[in-house]
C-alpha cells in the first residue's frame, strides 16, 4: 500500500482549493454571465494562452497531426465542454458545495464504465465503495439538499446536470487513457482546450449570444481567475503532483475539492451546510476511500 508523501500535502491542498474555488466563483459569475457564455470565454482565454506558449517557446512545435486533433476534439468535448457546462448549469439549482461533492464521483463512474464498457472487472472492494458512494448521493438527492439558503428543496435538474457532467468527465478519462495516453501532455491539453473553445463559441452565440452588459470589474476578474488560475495553473500543478509524487498523491486532490467548495461557498455566497449534507459527504468519502485503497498484496 502506497502512502502520500508529506511534501505533497501543501500542493494537494492548493490544487484542491483552486478546483473548489472554481465552483464558488463560477456560481457567483452566473449573476453576470449566461452559463455557456462563461464557459466559452473561459476556454477561449485559456486556449489563447496555450497558443502563446507555442509562439514564444522555440522548444515546442504546434501540433499538425490531423488524427491527433480529431482525438483531442473528442476529448475536449467529453472532458471539458460537457463537464464545465453541466456543472455550471447545475449551480443554477444547487450550491457550489454540493456540486463540488458530486464532482468527486468521477472515479466512481470511471470504474463502472470500465467494468461494463471496456471489460475491466471491478473487485468486490471497488464494487462496495461504488455502492456506498452512490448511497451517499442518493441520500442527498432524495433529501432534496440544495445547499442554498434561498431554496428549500433542490430542483432535480441540479443533480441531473451535475451527474451528466460527471458521466461525461469519466468517459473522457477512459477515452484519453486508451487513445491519448502515449501523446505529449502539453500538446494534448492545448489541442483539447482549443477544440473546446471552438465548440463552445458558436454554441454560446446560438443559445445566448455574447451579452456582457451586466458584467462589472469583479465579474471580469472572476473570468480571468477561472481561465488562468482555475484552468491553466491548476492543470500544471495537478500534473506536477502526479509527476513528482505519483498518481496516488494526485488522486487525493479529489477529497479537498468539496471541502474547499463548501467552506468558500459558506463564506462568500452564504450557502448553507446541513447535517444531512455532512452525512452524505461522509458516505461518498468512505466509498472513495474503498475505491482508492490498495490491498496489501496489490
BANU-676558 format. One record per residue (C-alpha): z, x, y. Coordinates in nm, 4 decimals. Example, Ala and Ser with C-alpha at 12.3 -4.5 7.8 and 13.67 -1.06 7.14 Angstrom:
{sedo {0.7800, 1.2300, -0.4500}};
{sedo {0.7140, 1.3670, -0.1060}};
! end
This chain:
{sedo {0.0000, 0.0000, 0.0000}};
{sedo {-0.1034, 0.1422, 0.3389}};
{sedo {0.1098, 0.1259, 0.6497}};
{sedo {0.0145, 0.1124, 1.0161}};
{sedo {0.0958, 0.4430, 1.1954}};
{sedo {0.3442, 0.4083, 1.4812}};
{sedo {0.0960, 0.5817, 1.7137}};
{sedo {-0.1433, 0.2903, 1.6590}};
{sedo {0.1060, 0.0243, 1.7719}};
{sedo {0.0506, 0.0597, 2.1519}};
{sedo {-0.3258, 0.0319, 2.1007}};
{sedo {-0.2827, -0.2718, 1.8741}};
{sedo {-0.0619, -0.4446, 2.1315}};
{sedo {-0.3038, -0.3571, 2.4137}};
{sedo {-0.6150, -0.4856, 2.2341}};
{sedo {-0.4384, -0.7968, 2.1065}};
{sedo {-0.3075, -0.8574, 2.4569}};
{sedo {-0.6578, -0.8299, 2.6039}};
{sedo {-0.8023, -1.0711, 2.3482}};
{sedo {-0.5132, -1.3113, 2.4080}};
{sedo {-0.5580, -1.2871, 2.7840}};
{sedo {-0.9271, -1.3704, 2.7378}};
{sedo {-0.8254, -1.7141, 2.6112}};
{sedo {-0.5995, -1.7784, 2.9091}};
{sedo {-0.8441, -1.6522, 3.1716}};
{sedo {-1.1341, -1.8403, 3.0121}};
{sedo {-0.9366, -2.1655, 3.0187}};
{sedo {-0.8379, -2.1028, 3.3806}};
{sedo {-1.2043, -2.0420, 3.4656}};
{sedo {-1.3088, -2.3820, 3.3294}};
{sedo {-1.1957, -2.5299, 3.6590}};
{sedo {-1.4710, -2.3352, 3.8369}};
{sedo {-1.7476, -2.2771, 3.5807}};
{sedo {-1.9270, -2.5045, 3.3369}};
{sedo {-1.8482, -2.3790, 2.9809}};
{sedo {-2.1966, -2.2480, 2.8941}};
{sedo {-2.2405, -2.1011, 3.2407}};
{sedo {-1.9227, -1.8977, 3.1977}};
{sedo {-2.0398, -1.7704, 2.8583}};
{sedo {-2.3893, -1.6859, 2.9863}};
{sedo {-2.2624, -1.4962, 3.2914}};
{sedo {-2.0006, -1.3092, 3.0906}};
{sedo {-2.2539, -1.1965, 2.8274}};
{sedo {-2.5178, -1.1092, 3.0887}};
{sedo {-2.2823, -0.8750, 3.2766}};
{sedo {-2.1755, -0.7072, 2.9512}};
{sedo {-2.5405, -0.6734, 2.8418}};
{sedo {-2.6363, -0.5139, 3.1749}};
{sedo {-2.3588, -0.2574, 3.1360}};
{sedo {-2.4893, -0.1707, 2.7881}};
{sedo {-2.8385, -0.1277, 2.9357}};
{sedo {-2.6879, 0.1038, 3.1989}};
{sedo {-2.5321, 0.3160, 2.9252}};
{sedo {-2.8754, 0.3758, 2.7710}};
{sedo {-3.0323, 0.4508, 3.1079}};
{sedo {-2.7643, 0.7016, 3.2083}};
{sedo {-2.6935, 0.8663, 2.8728}};
{sedo {-2.9529, 1.1229, 2.7602}};
{sedo {-2.7910, 1.1264, 2.4171}};
{sedo {-2.8857, 0.7641, 2.3443}};
{sedo {-3.2333, 0.6194, 2.2968}};
{sedo {-3.2945, 0.2474, 2.3462}};
{sedo {-3.3496, 0.0846, 2.0024}};
{sedo {-3.7084, -0.0168, 1.9228}};
{sedo {-3.6755, -0.1282, 1.5609}};
{sedo {-3.8117, -0.4858, 1.5526}};
{sedo {-3.6339, -0.5742, 1.2271}};
{sedo {-3.3035, -0.4474, 1.3654}};
{sedo {-3.3497, -0.6577, 1.6801}};
{sedo {-3.4024, -0.9695, 1.4677}};
{sedo {-3.0875, -0.8984, 1.2651}};
{sedo {-2.8921, -0.8259, 1.5834}};
{sedo {-3.0108, -1.1543, 1.7357}};
{sedo {-2.8827, -1.3453, 1.4326}};
{sedo {-2.5559, -1.1528, 1.4500}};
{sedo {-2.5292, -1.2245, 1.8234}};
{sedo {-2.5770, -1.5959, 1.7641}};
{sedo {-2.3209, -1.6152, 1.4819}};
{sedo {-2.0615, -1.3669, 1.6096}};
{sedo {-2.0859, -1.4084, 1.9863}};
{sedo {-2.2731, -1.7116, 2.1230}};
{sedo {-2.1308, -1.9824, 1.8977}};
{sedo {-1.7712, -1.8480, 1.8814}};
{sedo {-1.7407, -1.7950, 2.2585}};
{sedo {-1.8995, -2.1322, 2.3362}};
{sedo {-1.6911, -2.3080, 2.0710}};
{sedo {-1.3592, -2.1642, 2.1841}};
{sedo {-1.4281, -2.2402, 2.5494}};
{sedo {-1.5318, -2.5959, 2.4589}};
{sedo {-1.2118, -2.6290, 2.2553}};
{sedo {-0.9960, -2.5285, 2.5515}};
{sedo {-1.1019, -2.8428, 2.7322}};
{sedo {-0.8766, -3.0279, 2.4837}};
{sedo {-0.6177, -2.7775, 2.3545}};
{sedo {-0.4227, -2.4902, 2.5065}};
{sedo {-0.5287, -2.1276, 2.5085}};
{sedo {-0.2272, -2.0544, 2.2866}};
{sedo {-0.3355, -2.2919, 2.0103}};
{sedo {-0.6955, -2.1723, 2.0469}};
{sedo {-0.5771, -1.8144, 2.0028}};
{sedo {-0.3770, -1.9188, 1.6976}};
{sedo {-0.6792, -2.0873, 1.5387}};
{sedo {-0.8820, -1.7722, 1.6092}};
{sedo {-0.6607, -1.5882, 1.3609}};
{sedo {-0.8147, -1.7974, 1.0818}};
{sedo {-1.1346, -1.5886, 1.0908}};
{sedo {-1.0318, -1.3626, 0.7955}};
{sedo {-0.9325, -1.6756, 0.6010}};
{sedo {-1.2818, -1.8200, 0.6449}};
{sedo {-1.4348, -1.4811, 0.5552}};
{sedo {-1.2535, -1.4875, 0.2215}};
{sedo {-1.3639, -1.8456, 0.1495}};
{sedo {-1.7283, -1.7771, 0.2405}};
{sedo {-1.7287, -1.4526, 0.0423}};
{sedo {-1.5902, -1.6381, -0.2604}};
{sedo {-1.8435, -1.9218, -0.2582}};
{sedo {-2.1498, -1.7691, -0.0891}};
{sedo {-2.1672, -1.4037, -0.1958}};
{sedo {-1.9583, -1.4281, -0.5139}};
{sedo {-1.6707, -1.2013, -0.4027}};
{sedo {-1.3981, -1.3731, -0.6017}};
{sedo {-1.0631, -1.4067, -0.4277}};
{sedo {-0.7426, -1.3083, -0.6028}};
{sedo {-0.4579, -1.5545, -0.6586}};
{sedo {-0.2672, -1.3828, -0.3762}};
{sedo {-0.5517, -1.4302, -0.1269}};
{sedo {-0.6013, -1.7848, -0.2532}};
{sedo {-0.2342, -1.8639, -0.1929}};
{sedo {-0.2485, -1.7033, 0.1527}};
{sedo {-0.5570, -1.9114, 0.2369}};
{sedo {-0.3827, -2.2312, 0.1262}};
{sedo {-0.0690, -2.1583, 0.3311}};
{sedo {-0.2732, -2.0702, 0.6432}};
{sedo {-0.4658, -2.3972, 0.6118}};
{sedo {-0.1419, -2.5905, 0.5648}};
{sedo {-0.0215, -2.4467, 0.8959}};
{sedo {-0.3448, -2.5505, 1.0660}};
{sedo {-0.3376, -2.8980, 0.9110}};
{sedo {0.0244, -2.9400, 1.0208}};
{sedo {-0.0681, -2.8642, 1.3835}};
{sedo {-0.3759, -3.0881, 1.3722}};
{sedo {-0.2040, -3.3909, 1.2190}};
{sedo {0.0906, -3.3484, 1.4520}};
{sedo {-0.1607, -3.3639, 1.7380}};
{sedo {-0.0253, -3.0490, 1.9024}};
{sedo {-0.2299, -2.9738, 2.2146}};
{sedo {-0.0059, -2.7183, 2.3839}};
{sedo {-0.0909, -2.8870, 2.7141}};
{sedo {0.1797, -3.0379, 2.9307}};
{sedo {-0.0619, -3.2944, 3.0780}};
{sedo {-0.1869, -3.4194, 2.7389}};
{sedo {0.0407, -3.5924, 2.4916}};
{sedo {-0.1652, -3.5769, 2.1737}};
{sedo {-0.4527, -3.3364, 2.1169}};
{sedo {-0.8089, -3.4682, 2.1099}};
{sedo {-0.9558, -3.3946, 1.7642}};
{sedo {-1.2567, -3.2315, 1.9322}};
{sedo {-1.0425, -2.9360, 2.0399}};
{sedo {-0.9612, -2.8421, 1.6805}};
{sedo {-1.3158, -2.9235, 1.5647}};
{sedo {-1.4792, -2.6959, 1.8245}};
{sedo {-1.2333, -2.4126, 1.7515}};
{sedo {-1.2727, -2.4320, 1.3732}};
{sedo {-1.6520, -2.4419, 1.4053}};
{sedo {-1.6276, -2.1276, 1.6189}};
{sedo {-1.4094, -1.9640, 1.3523}};
{sedo {-1.6582, -2.0576, 1.0781}};
{sedo {-1.9463, -1.9079, 1.2768}};
{sedo {-1.7496, -1.5904, 1.3515}};
{sedo {-1.6662, -1.5471, 0.9820}};
{sedo {-2.0338, -1.6000, 0.8921}};
{sedo {-2.1273, -1.3338, 1.1472}};
{sedo {-1.8837, -1.0870, 0.9927}};
{sedo {-2.0332, -1.1344, 0.6475}};
{sedo {-2.3861, -1.1092, 0.7871}};
{sedo {-2.3003, -0.7818, 0.9626}};
{sedo {-2.1303, -0.6486, 0.6504}};
{sedo {-2.4414, -0.6983, 0.4364}};
{sedo {-2.7214, -0.6346, 0.6848}};
{sedo {-2.5864, -0.4129, 0.9648}};
{sedo {-2.3117, -0.2001, 0.8089}};
{sedo {-2.5234, 0.1191, 0.7993}};
{sedo {-2.6578, 0.0875, 1.1533}};
{sedo {-2.5266, 0.2628, 1.4635}};
{sedo {-2.2307, 0.0637, 1.6000}};
{sedo {-2.3173, 0.1065, 1.9682}};
{sedo {-2.6838, 0.0171, 1.9113}};
{sedo {-2.5979, -0.2971, 1.7178}};
{sedo {-2.3335, -0.4017, 1.9713}};
{sedo {-2.5741, -0.3521, 2.2611}};
{sedo {-2.8584, -0.5413, 2.0933}};
{sedo {-2.6250, -0.8198, 1.9871}};
{sedo {-2.4920, -0.8556, 2.3418}};
{sedo {-2.8400, -0.8516, 2.4962}};
{sedo {-2.9700, -1.1101, 2.2473}};
{sedo {-2.6629, -1.3273, 2.3005}};
{sedo {-2.7203, -1.3215, 2.6768}};
{sedo {-3.0885, -1.4094, 2.6323}};
{sedo {-2.9882, -1.7058, 2.4140}};
{sedo {-2.7189, -1.8449, 2.6436}};
{sedo {-2.9005, -1.8104, 2.9781}};
{sedo {-3.1715, -2.0726, 2.9035}};
{sedo {-2.9167, -2.2934, 2.7258}};
{sedo {-2.6926, -2.2912, 3.0312}};
{sedo {-2.9859, -2.3630, 3.2619}};
{sedo {-3.0896, -2.6533, 3.0392}};
{sedo {-2.7425, -2.8066, 2.9952}};
{sedo {-2.5547, -2.7214, 3.3163}};
{sedo {-2.7668, -2.5125, 3.5487}};
{sedo {-2.6026, -2.2273, 3.7413}};
{sedo {-2.3913, -2.4179, 3.9888}};
{sedo {-2.1436, -2.1659, 4.1319}};
{sedo {-2.0419, -2.3723, 4.4339}};
{sedo {-1.6845, -2.4182, 4.3034}};
{sedo {-1.6279, -2.0502, 4.2264}};
{sedo {-1.3891, -1.8623, 4.4593}};
{sedo {-1.2888, -1.4958, 4.4744}};
{sedo {-1.0348, -1.5378, 4.1948}};
{sedo {-1.2999, -1.7036, 3.9795}};
{sedo {-1.5390, -1.4117, 4.0256}};
{sedo {-1.2544, -1.1729, 3.9472}};
{sedo {-1.1878, -1.3653, 3.6254}};
{sedo {-1.5562, -1.3358, 3.5301}};
{sedo {-1.5547, -0.9586, 3.5887}};
{sedo {-1.2371, -0.9242, 3.3808}};
{sedo {-1.3808, -1.1274, 3.0928}};
{sedo {-1.7037, -0.9252, 3.0981}};
{sedo {-1.5788, -0.5696, 3.1441}};
{sedo {-1.2188, -0.5683, 3.0193}};
{sedo {-1.2184, -0.8615, 2.7774}};
{sedo {-1.5529, -0.7779, 2.6178}};
{sedo {-1.6586, -0.4143, 2.6634}};
{sedo {-1.3239, -0.2341, 2.6877}};
{sedo {-1.1660, -0.4488, 2.4163}};
{sedo {-1.4533, -0.3691, 2.1788}};
{sedo {-1.4351, 0.0050, 2.2459}};
{sedo {-1.0570, 0.0104, 2.1929}};
{sedo {-1.0892, -0.2020, 1.8804}};
{sedo {-1.3495, 0.0400, 1.7444}};
{sedo {-1.1248, 0.3357, 1.8380}};
{sedo {-0.8300, 0.1890, 1.6441}};
{sedo {-1.0371, 0.1442, 1.3274}};
{sedo {-1.1946, 0.4897, 1.3631}};
{sedo {-0.8696, 0.6723, 1.4476}};
{sedo {-0.6087, 0.4835, 1.2419}};
{sedo {-0.8067, 0.2909, 0.9791}};
{sedo {-0.9078, -0.0677, 0.9007}};
{sedo {-0.5517, -0.1735, 0.8149}};
{sedo {-0.4324, -0.0873, 1.1656}};
{sedo {-0.7348, -0.2642, 1.3124}};
{sedo {-0.6549, -0.5826, 1.1225}};
{sedo {-0.3071, -0.6019, 1.2797}};
{sedo {-0.4584, -0.6942, 1.6177}};
{sedo {-0.5015, -1.0486, 1.4910}};
{sedo {-0.1239, -1.1072, 1.4896}};
{sedo {-0.0903, -1.0118, 1.8571}};
{sedo {-0.3674, -1.2393, 1.9916}};
{sedo {-0.1920, -1.5791, 1.9614}};
{sedo {0.1425, -1.4358, 2.0749}};
{sedo {-0.0199, -1.2985, 2.3906}};
{sedo {-0.2199, -1.6175, 2.4476}};
{sedo {0.0872, -1.8402, 2.4068}};
{sedo {0.3082, -1.6260, 2.6332}};
{sedo {0.0450, -1.5831, 2.9056}};
{sedo {-0.0543, -1.9486, 2.8766}};
{sedo {0.3057, -2.0495, 2.9476}};
{sedo {0.3433, -1.8092, 3.2408}};
{sedo {0.0028, -1.8518, 3.4056}};
{sedo {-0.1171, -2.2013, 3.3138}};
{sedo {0.2087, -2.3835, 3.2455}};
{sedo {0.1187, -2.4522, 2.8829}};
{sedo {0.3964, -2.5669, 2.6533}};
{sedo {0.5297, -2.4392, 2.3225}};
{sedo {0.7000, -2.6746, 2.0770}};
{sedo {0.8982, -2.6083, 1.7620}};
{sedo {0.6137, -2.7643, 1.5650}};
{sedo {0.3712, -2.5100, 1.7128}};
{sedo {0.6021, -2.2248, 1.6164}};
{sedo {0.6372, -2.3628, 1.2622}};
{sedo {0.2593, -2.3894, 1.2281}};
{sedo {0.2223, -2.0341, 1.3579}};
{sedo {0.4743, -1.9055, 1.1029}};
{sedo {0.2777, -2.0703, 0.8197}};
{sedo {-0.0522, -1.9248, 0.9418}};
{sedo {0.1008, -1.5779, 0.9826}};
{sedo {0.2556, -1.5988, 0.6346}};
{sedo {-0.0869, -1.6812, 0.4940}};
{sedo {-0.2428, -1.3884, 0.6800}};
{sedo {0.0249, -1.1504, 0.5510}};
{sedo {-0.0539, -1.2532, 0.1918}};
{sedo {-0.4269, -1.2163, 0.2546}};
{sedo {-0.3933, -0.8688, 0.4111}};
{sedo {-0.1227, -0.7406, 0.1771}};
{sedo {-0.2411, -0.4843, -0.0748}};
{sedo {-0.0972, -0.4958, -0.4243}};
{sedo {0.0808, -0.1831, -0.5479}};
{sedo {-0.1948, -0.0991, -0.7958}};
{sedo {-0.4812, -0.1540, -0.5473}};
! end
